[in-house]
Amino acid sequence: MNAALLYPFILVAGALQALGNSMNARLRDALVNPWLAATYSFMPIVIVFTILFFTMPTPLPTLQTLGTMPWYAPLGGVAGAVAVFGGLAFVDKVGAGPFNGLTITANILTSLALDSLGLFGLKAGGFKAMPWLGGLLMVVGIVFIARATGPKSEDEKAESGEGGLMAKLLYPFILVAGSLQAVGVVLNAQLRGALVNPWLAATVSFIPVALVFLFVFLLRPTPLPTRADVARVPWWGALGGIAGAVAVFAGLLFVDKVGAGAFNGLLITANLFTSIAIDHFGWLGMKRVRAGIGRLIGGLLMAAGIVLISVF
C-alpha cells in the first residue's frame, strides 16, 4: 500500500488532536484541579478502547508475537503523557508559545533522528539532507507562529514568572518531554505489532496513563471544583481526551508504514493549522486571536517542511 494514501487520515488525526487540546483546556478551567481534569479526560479513552477490544477481541497475540515485544513497548503511552504533564505543570510558567515551540521542535528533530538511526526497531534510513532541511523549515515556522502569539502584559508575565531565569531553567525538561512524545509514538507502534489487536494495544497503552493521573489526583485532591464550576463543563468536555487519542491510535497503525518523521510532521502541521483556525474563529469557547501574517508565514513554512520530509 502506498504510504501517501495514509496521509489524509494522519492529517485528520492531527486536526482532532488540536480540537482535543482546546476541549481539555475548557475542561481544565471548569474543573479547577488539573489532575482531576486529566483523569476525567483519560478515563473515557480507556473505557472506549476496552469496549472496542471486547467487541472485536480477535486477533489475539500469541506467545510468539509476545516474545518479540521489547520490555519498553508498553511505556509508549506513559512517554507521550510526559508532554501532557509538562503542559499541566509548566505552560503557565514559560508561556504557551515557548512551551509549544520547544516541545514541537524536540518532537520533530527526535523523529528525524529515529528514522535516520533506526532506533527502537525502526528501519534505518541513514542521513538525508532534504528531510533535515524540512525539519529546519518546520522549526523556523514554529518560531514564527510562537512569536506571533499575542504577548502577555508585563503584569501577567511578572505574576507567572514567564521570561525569567526560573522559566528558562525549565526549558531542558520541556525539550525532553517533546522528545519522549516522539519516542512514545514509535513504542506504541511496537506494542501494536506485538499485541496484534490494535484495540488491545491502545487499551494497554492508555491504562498506565490514566492510573498515573488518578494516583496524582489522589495525592493532590485540592482544589476541587464547586457545583457552579461543574455546571460550566460543556457537554463535549469529556470528549477532548478521545479526540486526542485518535492521534495515538493513528501512531499505532501508521508510524511503521510512513516513518516517524513524516508521521509526526503531518500530525504537527495539521495540529497547528487547526489551532490557528480555532484561535482565529474562537471555536470551542477559546479566546479569539487573529491569524496574522506571522502565523500564516509559519504555517506555510511548516507545510513546505513536511513536503520535504515526506517526499525525500
C-alpha positions as CSV (number, residue, x, y, z in Angstrom):
1,M,0.0,0.0,0.0
2,N,1.3,3.5,-0.9
3,A,2.1,5.3,2.3
4,A,0.9,8.6,0.8
5,L,-2.7,7.2,0.9
6,L,-2.4,7.3,4.7
7,Y,-1.6,11.0,4.9
8,P,-5.2,12.2,4.9
9,F,-6.0,10.0,7.9
10,I,-2.9,11.3,9.8
11,L,-3.9,14.9,8.9
12,V,-7.4,14.3,10.3
13,A,-5.8,12.8,13.5
14,G,-3.7,15.9,13.9
15,A,-6.7,18.2,13.5
16,L,-8.6,16.2,16.1
17,Q,-5.6,16.4,18.4
18,A,-5.8,20.2,18.2
19,L,-9.5,20.1,18.9
20,G,-8.9,17.8,21.8
21,N,-6.3,20.2,23.3
22,S,-8.9,23.1,23.2
23,M,-11.6,20.8,24.7
24,N,-9.2,19.8,27.5
25,A,-8.3,23.5,28.2
26,R,-12.0,24.3,28.7
27,L,-12.4,21.2,30.9
28,R,-9.3,22.2,32.9
29,D,-10.8,25.7,33.5
30,A,-14.1,24.3,34.6
31,L,-12.8,21.5,36.9
32,V,-10.1,23.8,38.5
33,N,-7.8,20.9,39.5
34,P,-5.6,19.9,36.5
35,W,-5.1,16.3,37.8
36,L,-8.8,15.8,38.1
37,A,-9.3,17.2,34.6
38,A,-6.6,14.9,33.2
39,T,-8.2,11.9,34.9
40,Y,-11.6,12.9,33.7
41,S,-10.2,13.2,30.2
42,F,-8.3,10.0,30.1
43,M,-10.8,7.6,31.7
44,P,-13.3,7.7,28.8
45,I,-10.4,6.7,26.5
46,V,-9.7,3.6,28.5
47,I,-13.4,2.7,28.6
48,V,-13.9,3.2,24.9
49,F,-10.9,1.2,23.8
50,T,-11.7,-1.5,26.4
51,I,-15.3,-1.8,25.0
52,L,-13.9,-1.9,21.4
53,F,-11.5,-4.7,22.4
54,F,-14.2,-6.8,24.0
55,T,-16.4,-6.1,20.9
56,M,-13.6,-7.1,18.5
57,P,-11.3,-9.4,20.6
58,T,-9.6,-11.0,17.6
59,P,-6.9,-11.4,16.5
60,L,-5.2,-12.1,19.8
61,P,-1.4,-12.2,20.4
62,T,0.4,-15.5,20.5
63,L,3.3,-16.4,22.7
64,Q,5.5,-15.9,19.6
65,T,4.4,-12.4,19.0
66,L,4.6,-11.5,22.7
67,G,8.1,-12.8,22.7
68,T,9.1,-10.2,20.1
69,M,7.8,-7.3,22.2
70,P,10.6,-5.2,23.8
71,W,10.2,-4.7,27.5
72,Y,9.8,-0.9,27.0
73,A,7.0,-1.1,24.4
74,P,4.1,-0.8,27.0
75,L,5.7,2.5,28.1
76,G,4.7,4.4,24.9
77,G,1.6,5.9,26.5
78,V,3.5,7.0,29.6
79,A,6.2,8.5,27.4
80,G,3.7,10.5,25.4
81,A,1.9,11.6,28.6
82,V,5.0,13.3,29.8
83,A,4.2,16.2,27.4
84,V,0.7,16.3,28.9
85,F,2.2,16.6,32.4
86,G,4.6,19.3,31.1
87,G,1.7,21.3,29.8
88,L,-0.1,21.0,33.2
89,A,2.9,21.9,35.2
90,F,4.9,24.3,33.1
91,V,2.8,26.1,30.4
92,D,1.7,28.9,32.9
93,K,5.4,29.4,33.9
94,V,7.0,29.7,30.5
95,G,4.1,30.7,28.3
96,A,2.1,28.8,25.7
97,G,4.2,30.0,22.8
98,P,7.6,28.9,24.1
99,F,6.2,25.7,25.6
100,N,4.6,24.5,22.3
101,G,7.6,25.7,20.3
102,L,10.1,23.8,22.4
103,T,8.0,20.5,22.6
104,I,7.3,20.5,18.8
105,T,10.9,21.3,17.9
106,A,12.2,18.4,20.1
107,N,9.5,16.2,18.6
108,I,10.4,16.9,15.0
109,L,14.2,16.6,15.5
110,T,13.8,13.4,17.6
111,S,11.5,11.9,14.9
112,L,14.1,12.6,12.2
113,A,16.8,11.1,14.4
114,L,14.7,7.9,15.0
115,D,14.2,7.5,11.2
116,S,17.9,8.2,10.4
117,L,19.4,5.9,13.0
118,G,16.7,3.2,13.0
119,L,16.2,3.4,16.8
120,F,13.5,1.4,18.7
121,G,13.1,-1.1,15.8
122,L,12.5,1.4,13.0
123,K,14.2,0.8,9.7
124,A,17.4,2.9,9.5
125,G,17.1,5.4,6.6
126,G,20.5,7.0,7.0
127,F,21.2,10.7,7.0
128,K,19.3,12.5,4.2
129,A,19.8,16.2,3.8
130,M,16.3,17.1,2.5
131,P,14.3,15.7,5.4
132,W,16.5,17.5,7.8
133,L,16.1,20.7,5.8
134,G,12.4,20.1,6.0
135,G,12.8,19.8,9.8
136,L,14.6,23.1,9.9
137,L,11.9,24.8,7.9
138,M,9.3,23.4,10.4
139,V,11.3,24.7,13.3
140,V,11.5,28.2,11.7
141,G,7.8,28.0,11.0
142,I,7.1,27.2,14.7
143,V,9.2,30.2,15.8
144,F,7.1,32.5,13.5
145,I,3.9,31.1,15.0
146,A,5.1,31.3,18.6
147,R,6.4,34.8,18.2
148,A,3.1,35.9,16.5
149,T,1.1,34.7,19.5
150,G,-0.3,37.7,21.4
151,P,2.1,38.7,24.2
152,K,1.0,38.9,27.8
153,S,1.0,42.1,29.7
154,E,4.1,42.9,31.8
155,D,2.0,42.4,35.0
156,E,0.9,38.9,33.8
157,K,4.5,38.0,32.9
158,A,5.7,39.1,36.3
159,E,3.0,37.1,38.1
160,S,3.7,33.9,36.2
161,G,7.4,34.3,36.1
162,E,7.4,33.9,32.3
163,G,10.5,35.0,30.6
164,G,12.6,35.0,33.8
165,L,15.6,32.8,34.7
166,M,13.5,30.2,36.5
167,A,11.3,29.8,33.4
168,K,14.3,29.3,31.2
169,L,15.6,26.6,33.6
170,L,12.5,24.6,32.7
171,Y,13.4,24.5,29.0
172,P,15.5,21.3,29.2
173,F,12.7,19.4,30.8
174,I,10.2,20.7,28.2
175,L,12.6,19.6,25.4
176,V,12.8,16.1,27.0
177,A,9.0,16.0,27.1
178,G,8.9,16.7,23.4
179,S,11.4,14.1,22.6
180,L,9.6,11.5,24.7
181,Q,6.4,12.4,22.8
182,A,8.1,11.3,19.5
183,V,9.5,8.2,21.1
184,G,6.1,7.3,22.5
185,V,4.6,7.1,19.0
186,V,7.3,4.6,18.0
187,L,6.9,2.5,21.2
188,N,3.1,2.3,20.6
189,A,3.7,1.0,17.1
190,Q,5.9,-1.7,18.5
191,L,3.3,-2.5,21.1
192,R,0.7,-2.9,18.4
193,G,2.9,-5.2,16.4
194,A,3.4,-7.5,19.4
195,L,-0.2,-7.5,20.6
196,V,-1.6,-7.8,17.1
197,N,-5.0,-6.4,18.0
198,P,-4.9,-2.6,17.8
199,W,-7.7,-2.2,20.3
200,L,-5.9,-4.3,22.9
201,A,-2.7,-2.3,22.2
202,A,-4.5,1.0,22.7
203,T,-6.0,-0.2,25.9
204,V,-2.7,-1.4,27.3
205,S,-1.1,1.9,26.2
206,F,-3.6,4.2,28.0
207,I,-4.3,2.3,31.2
208,P,-1.0,3.2,32.8
209,V,-1.5,6.9,31.9
210,A,-5.0,7.1,33.4
211,L,-3.8,5.3,36.5
212,V,-0.9,7.7,36.9
213,F,-3.1,10.8,36.7
214,L,-5.6,9.2,39.1
215,F,-2.8,8.5,41.6
216,V,-1.5,12.1,41.4
217,F,-5.0,13.4,41.8
218,L,-5.5,11.3,45.0
219,L,-2.2,12.7,46.3
220,R,-3.2,16.3,45.4
221,P,-7.0,16.4,45.6
222,T,-7.3,20.1,46.1
223,P,-8.5,22.5,44.8
224,L,-11.9,20.8,44.0
225,P,-14.5,22.4,41.7
226,T,-17.7,23.8,43.1
227,R,-21.1,22.9,41.8
228,A,-21.1,26.1,39.7
229,D,-17.7,25.0,38.2
230,V,-19.1,21.6,37.3
231,A,-22.1,23.2,35.7
232,R,-19.8,25.1,33.4
233,V,-18.4,21.9,31.8
234,P,-19.7,21.8,28.2
235,W,-21.4,18.6,27.0
236,W,-18.4,17.8,24.9
237,G,-16.0,18.4,27.7
238,A,-15.2,14.7,28.3
239,L,-14.5,14.2,24.5
240,G,-11.2,16.0,24.5
241,G,-9.2,13.0,25.5
242,I,-10.9,10.8,23.0
243,A,-10.3,13.3,20.2
244,G,-6.6,13.4,21.1
245,A,-6.5,9.7,21.4
246,V,-7.1,9.3,17.7
247,A,-3.6,10.6,17.1
248,V,-2.2,7.9,19.4
249,F,-4.2,5.2,17.6
250,A,-3.0,6.5,14.3
251,G,0.5,6.1,15.5
252,L,-0.2,2.5,16.5
253,L,-1.3,1.8,12.9
254,F,0.7,4.0,10.6
255,V,4.0,5.1,12.0
256,D,5.9,2.0,10.9
257,K,4.4,2.5,7.4
258,V,5.2,6.2,6.8
259,G,8.1,6.7,9.2
260,A,8.3,8.7,12.4
261,G,9.4,11.9,10.7
262,A,6.6,12.0,8.2
263,F,4.0,10.9,10.7
264,N,4.9,13.5,13.3
265,G,5.4,16.2,10.7
266,L,2.0,15.6,9.2
267,L,0.4,15.4,12.7
268,I,2.0,18.5,14.0
269,T,1.3,20.5,10.8
270,A,-2.4,19.6,10.9
271,N,-2.5,20.3,14.6
272,L,-1.0,23.8,14.2
273,F,-3.2,24.8,11.2
274,T,-6.3,23.7,13.1
275,S,-5.1,25.5,16.3
276,I,-4.7,28.7,14.2
277,A,-8.2,28.3,12.9
278,I,-9.6,27.6,16.4
279,D,-7.9,30.8,17.7
280,H,-8.9,32.9,14.7
281,F,-12.6,32.0,14.9
282,G,-12.8,31.5,18.6
283,W,-14.2,27.9,18.3
284,L,-14.9,25.8,21.4
285,G,-15.2,29.0,23.5
286,M,-11.5,29.8,23.1
287,K,-10.3,33.4,23.2
288,R,-10.1,34.8,19.6
289,V,-6.6,35.5,18.3
290,R,-6.5,36.7,14.7
291,A,-4.3,34.7,12.3
292,G,-1.8,37.5,11.4
293,I,0.9,37.4,8.8
294,G,3.4,35.8,11.1
295,R,1.2,32.8,11.8
296,L,0.4,32.3,8.2
297,I,4.1,32.5,7.1
298,G,4.8,30.0,9.9
299,G,2.1,27.7,8.6
300,L,3.4,27.8,5.0
301,L,7.0,27.1,6.2
302,M,5.7,24.1,8.1
303,A,3.8,22.9,5.1
304,A,7.0,23.2,2.9
305,G,8.9,21.3,5.6
306,I,6.6,18.4,5.7
307,V,6.7,18.1,1.9
308,L,10.5,17.8,2.1
309,I,10.3,15.2,4.9
310,S,7.5,13.2,3.2
311,V,8.8,13.2,-0.4
312,F,12.5,12.6,0.3
